Amino acid sequence: MIYDISDGWPCGISDGLALNCGICNKHTNFDYNVSDELWEAVVPKKLKHGVVCLNCLDNLAKENGFLLSHHLILVQYTGKGETIVLKPDISFIYGR
């Protein structure tokens, strides 16, 4: 399914603006949605309204006893002129 958003941007979808992560300072092309439970539990207060890349969020989740896969709702790849929404379907847990 492809949406032409010439008439407006849908709520919750990345608009192509990619900021650097507030933890590692790396540029990311991936945006995501996670449960409020995870975000509130693992993201430092000073970054709650900022950007945390998916890799750093995964590290924070693991450091705090959470599995990111249980809280990840969707991932959005922000490319040139388009955002592709990826919905997590399967995860493989290893290294326990």
Order of alpha helices (4+ residues) and beta strands (2+ residues): beta-alpha-alpha-beta-beta
